[in-house]
Amino acid sequence: MAQSATIFAPSSAPLTLAVLVLPQASILEVAGTLDPMRSANRHLGTEAYRWRVLSPDGGPVPLTCGIEIPASGTLNDAAGADALVVVAGFRQAEVATRPLIAALRRAAGRFAMIGGIDAGPWVLARAGLLDGYRATVHWEDFEDMAAAHPEVDVVQTRYVIDRNRFTAGGAAPAADLMLHLIAKRQGTPLARQIAASFITTPRDGAEPQVQHSRPRLDPRIASAIARMDARLDTPEPVAATARALGLSTRRLETLFQAALGQSPGAYALGLRLAAARRMITDTHHPLAEVALRCGFSSQSTLSRAFQRAFGQPPSSLRKGR
């Protein structure tokens, strides 16, 4: 039976996580989840954190980089763990099979908390384990998950903790989430010490996953890019973007050319084409739907722009799939 207490609270008791890694997850997602706990144990000089890496069939899990990570069992071997964490990356619709979804539903009541990393939240949503919860997912999957699961309040932040559920939008947010867990259990000084050992800085969960501010990048350019990103399906004219930022069209074009070597229109088109390419390779949406969701008036319009940019038609990316 699940415990009622949150794991994100001061405690000296050892914490055990069952980490279910699905095929085609990223090694960074796995490391971002496990390594902060390993480092906490090192700094504390005691086994404050324990974990078991599990897989759907109990065997080694192939990761996106081509290596396999060993597993110590399946969900059936998660008994006694305080929390379950599902780590998923690419092709989650294929690797999260119906038997696995059913097993997740059956196992859910055993844990005090359940979490998901990267595409893991989508797997949890498919199992009905995020209904009525606030959650995040990797930004590339945001629109699809929000459309497929309206019963989940999907937000584009780095990580979310809502009652007995926690979700993180990728590898770096997973590390932020684990550092937050350590800070809550053993104190902020330890979490900062661990972050320093990784030469990083903990980020707040409420921060957006994608930030367009780069060193020496004009804030007006960053704001323009953020507007473009938010309007991929309904791109606005450059003049409207400039007006919203209190600039003339010519001034915005000059800023983009000086900083990025291309016009605002070309940059916005690049964002839309990159989004289309991700959707073509990572989903099974019809090309006509991809075109509309990426701001192109028709499939043929997308095909022409795609051919010019990448030297091949979008349909070629799906051959042999």
PyMOL commands that set and color helices and strands:
alter all, ss='L'
color gray80, all
select helices_A, chain A and resi 27-44+75-77+92-95+98-110+120-126+139-148+171-186+188-197+219-230+238-244+249-260+264-282+287-293+299-310+314-318
alter helices_A, ss='H'
color red, helices_A
select strands_A, chain A and resi 15-21+49-54+61-62+68-69+83-88+113-118+134-135+153-154+159-162+165-168
alter strands_A, ss='S'
color yellow, strands_A
deselect
rebuild
show_as cartoon
